[in-house]
Structures are given as C-alpha cells and as structure tokens.
Amino acid sequence: MLAPPDPKDLRLLAEHAARETGRLLLQHAERGLRGLDTKSTATDMVSDADREAEELLQAILLEARPLDGLLGEEGAGVEGVTGLRWVVDPLDGTTNFVFGYPQWAVSVAVEDDQGPLAGAIFDPSRGELFSAHRKGGATLDGRRIHVRATTELGQALVATGFGYASKRRAAQAEQVARVIGSIRDIRRGGAAAIDLAWVACGRLDGYWETGLNPWDWSAGSLLVVEAGGRWSCAPGPLGADQAVAACPGVYEHLSALVA
C-alpha cells in the first residue's frame, strides 16, 4: 500500500499550480478576451481564459498525481483511486476579470474523506499567494497569517456575494438590508476565494454567501480554519447552502444574524 502523501508536499503542488495558472490568466488579460459565453444565466460568464486555465490546472496536478481525482468548475471531472480529490476554480471572479476589475483569483485545494487537506489561492492582480495545509497553519507569501480578534459584531467589517439568478439576488439584497444595520459595513468584492482569504489574513472580520459550490470555498475554508477562524456551509434561509466564515469573536453572532 502506498504511504499517504505529506500534506506539505500537496500544499507546494497547489501553490505551484495556482501560480502557473495565474500567469496564464494574466497573459489572457493582456491580449484581450476570447470565446466569451454564458452558463447558468446571462450574467454567469465563461471565456476561453477559464477553459484554458482549467486545462492547465488539470495537466499540472494530474501529471504530478495521476491517480488522484479532480473536480473543476468548467467541467473537469476525473475519478481517482487514492482517496484524494483536487477541487479547483481556475478563475474565481470571471465577471471581474471580463470587466478588468482586479478582484479575481485561482483556487486550488485537495480533499480527503475529512475535507480540505491542503490548498492555495493566488491573486494575480496583487501577486499574493495564500496557502495552508491541515494543522500546518496558513500563510500569505510565506508569512503566517491570523484572523482578527474582533469581538463586537457592530465593529465587524463583513463581505458577502450574490448569485446569478435574479430571484436569489433579490432575496440576498433583502438579507443585506437586514444585516447592514448591525455591523460596521459590508464589502462585495465578487470573488469568494479572495473574500475567504481576506478573512484568514484579517482584512475582513467575516463573510457569508448563499449558493456557493465546493470549488468556490474548498481552499478558502481551509485558510480560514488554519488562520484561527471558524467556518460552516449548511442549508440556509434562501433555499440553498449558506457559507459563513469569521473570526471566533463574531462567528456565532454573524451566523445568527444571517440565519
């Protein structure tokens, strides 16, 4: 029987794959968009950049770990035999990318039967690399990061996001209207992976969003937990799973508020 891989090695592979994919996306950004199309709704966009980025991620990861499984946002699906599965979002924040708004990232995680084991999020616009592995802490460009020590919800800076379906967006807007009077302020960046990374490094006190997929949160949730924060993704009030991440001092209050 093969020995289980060292989570540190998986983390290094996730970092490498995220960086290389980020470089490819920057090249696409410089030469202009091609093959722009839509997916679930007219506002849910995908481009050749997304597809080529996922192809590159798959090639890098499966060359190094050919027996692992893989799940990608743009349709990549490989059944593995090792008990490990890579969960990747080659371009989180496609709308931002299309509009030239510098808030998009590459998210790469590997999961076992207990959940995320190692992962990395690369923000090409800022050149920032976040990574973590289970029980190994979280880092930003190699420096250890921690969530904030905020304990009062009224002082918390919180982020959220919106879905692509108009009915859900309307319901999420109503939820924001109920929340905003109880916190310091709300930010809406448009890339769940970055929001989670920013909770982990203390740029945000908390984050919540309804309707995320595993590739949106797998790496980011690990970052939050390894940076000392709390995380959950469970059935929520808007008819879909609702993710909540925050520093420990406001997690329970934020969870109750958005429920």
Number of C-alpha atoms within 10 A of each C-alpha: 3 5 5 9 10 10 18 16 12 22 23 17 22 28 25 19 25 32 24 17 27 25 15 15 22 15 11 18 16 8 8 11 14 12 10 12 12 11 11 9 10 10 14 14 17 19 19 15 26 23 18 17 25 24 16 17 28 23 14 19 20 16 10 12 16 16 16 18 21 23 21 20 19 19 9 15 15 17 13 15 11 15 13 22 24 29 26 33 29 31 30 25 23 22 18 17 22 18 10 12 14 15 22 28 31 32 34 33 35 27 19 13 9 6 15 24 25 32 34 36 32 32 24 22 13 11 11 14 21 28 33 36 27 18 13 15 18 29 22 20 13 12 9 15 25 22 27 23 14 20 15 13 20 15 14 23 20 25 24 21 21 20 18 15 13 12 10 17 15 13 15 20 14 11 16 15 11 12 16 14 11 16 16 14 14 18 13 13 17 21 21 28 30 25 26 31 32 23 31 34 23 22 15 24 30 34 27 24 21 24 20 18 12 17 22 25 26 27 33 32 30 30 37 29 24 24 26 19 27 23 22 15 19 11 14 15 14 14 10 15 17 20 22 23 31 33 29 19 19 23 23 15 16 24 19 8 14 16 11
